Amino acid sequence: MESRSNNPTFEQRDGSDSFSAIQRSRSSAPITTGAPQSGLLLDAFDAKLLRDNSETAVSRLEDHLADLSVRGLDLIDPAALSQAARALMTTEHESIAPFDEKRLNAIIDLYIRTGIQVHSPGYMGRQFSGVVPLGGVIDFVSAVVNQPSSFYEAAQLPNVAERIMADELNRFIGWDPGSFAMVTTSGGSLANLTALLAARNKMFPDFWSDGSPAPAGRARPAIAVGADAHYSVSRAAGIMGIGEGQIVRLPINRDHQICMDRARPTLDEAERRGLKVFCLVASAGTTSVGAFDPIDELGDLAREKNIWLHVDGAHGASLLVSDKLRRKLEGIEKVDSLAWDAHKLMFVPAPCTLLFYRNKKDSLAAFRQEASYVFTEDPDIYTELDSGDKNFECTKRPMIMALWALWAVYGRALFAEKIEYLCELTEEIHRVLVEETDFETAHRPEANILCFRYRPNGVGDKDVHRFQLAITDRIKRQGNFFISKVNIDGTAALRVVVMNHRITTEHFRMLLDEIRRVGRDLLRSGE
Ligand SMILES: *Cc1c(COP(=O)(O)O)cnc(C)c1O
């Protein structure tokens, strides 16, 4: 152990006489013990098959990525799709079925064809994105080498890459490099839950052992969130035994941000009701409209009231890598924790989420577990990189690898340039919309999300809501575009998320024409 850590040229170890002797004897002698293996078992694991199979997949994926036609989703009746999928399954159950190239081709084709076409300019609907090809390739490598990453010994490079990416991204947050921590989680929802647990356990150190404090005499734990926070926050509360009545909703202003004038009185009022707010959750990019809460001011308020400030930056934390856009998260260095989805605005395969803590010690607060089969009593230079005690997952994908590889190969500017384009384009299409008298915008865009309504003559106030829902649904079914919808102040709006740098204002005008066409059809048919 010692000599290995002192001497990084550990290839030497392989050169030792006894080790290479074992290697030689292993490779020359076939395994002769145990039950006889069928040739088909050996075939299924044959390394050569990897090349054949992946060449099949790669040629199809290349065609898929190269097709830039405008399209959304081919929405298929689940029963019909299930039938098609079943038809691809072998009927052989007794022995291993021989590999069938045609079956593989058909599976890959069906997989590609039935997805939202995230690489097409017609996809403007959701927050996951088309991936940078290299990111997909690294994810493929991850799947084959299969290195679950909660423990250093099982995933050495991913764990080192996590540390490197943490340092790289912390340059845009600005914490002391020696005292912050970062852990990867399978999605932003899980990152929010994890941070909330850490916040709760810090404020209520006995919660983990004794459960919720008895209401009598002691303040009840509570969470404060912006009224437009992502649903994962209240779900996390539910999981933690924090009831709906213990969630303090901070009012939002016209720009859909937490309203600072009303945040303090709302918190004071919660205190009077016997609630002890242990965490304030702000959004850096709300899911509905992409609004950024005033982190800087909330940071001061949280510090004054001794409340943990968590920023849900699942969508918008990526703006930190852009010199032009970073100011939207001004004050980010004041927060206690930050959730950051790389599978949204950093264009890597999902999931890939980074959960940052300002204080390294806090990262250990979320879970308190003893498990001798994985956790060590005395950390050494290897086990100190383990994250199993800080993340919920035991087996966890080495999700950092695609992000790190892209960062290593292309550098930061790949992300900054694309994000800046997406945000600028969203402002541009907002300007386009303002000029169209039959449309109304629902907000000014702060990031790459834009919500609006189609309101031609003949659509009265009471029909607006249903009309937008019907349009979204019909557009999805027609399959030329994929957009989403969201309720804003109780009324549905059409929602566009610009995730693709190949989208131009022309594509957006095409979408508007499609909306008009669909809307007119709906009005004509009286639906
Ligand atoms: C997408 C999103 C989430 C959920 O993240 P997942 O990675 O989908 O679990 C949470 N908060 C916000 C603001 C989001 O936009």
The ligand as an SDF file (V2000), in Angstrom:
LIG
                    3D

 15 15  0  0  0  0  0  0  0  0999 V2000
  -35.5680   19.6420  -13.1710 C   0  0  0  0  0  0  0  0  0  0  0  0
  -35.6580   20.2850  -11.8650 C   0  0  0  0  0  0  0  0  0  0  0  0
  -35.6230   19.5280  -10.6820 C   0  0  0  0  0  0  0  0  0  0  0  0
  -35.6320   18.0410  -10.6850 C   0  0  0  0  0  0  0  0  0  0  0  0
  -34.4080   17.5520  -11.0900 O   0  0  0  0  0  0  0  0  0  0  0  0
  -34.2840   16.0590  -11.6370 P   0  0  0  0  0  0  0  0  0  0  0  0
  -32.8680   15.9960  -12.0750 O   0  0  0  0  0  0  0  0  0  0  0  0
  -35.2700   15.9490  -12.7650 O   0  0  0  0  0  0  0  0  0  0  0  0
  -34.6130   15.1390  -10.5150 O   0  0  0  0  0  0  0  0  0  0  0  0
  -35.6020   20.1980   -9.4820 C   0  0  0  0  0  0  0  0  0  0  0  0
  -35.6470   21.5340   -9.4450 N   0  0  0  0  0  0  0  0  0  0  0  0
  -35.7050   22.2950  -10.5490 C   0  0  0  0  0  0  0  0  0  0  0  0
  -35.7370   23.7850  -10.4210 C   0  0  0  0  0  0  0  0  0  0  0  0
  -35.7260   21.6910  -11.8010 C   0  0  0  0  0  0  0  0  0  0  0  0
  -35.8120   22.4500  -12.8970 O   0  0  0  0  0  0  0  0  0  0  0  0
  1  2  1  0
  2  3  1  0
  2 14  2  0
  3  4  1  0
  3 10  2  0
  4  5  1  0
  5  6  1  0
  6  7  2  0
  6  8  1  0
  6  9  1  0
 10 11  1  0
 11 12  2  0
 12 13  1  0
 12 14  1  0
 14 15  1  0
M  END
$$$$
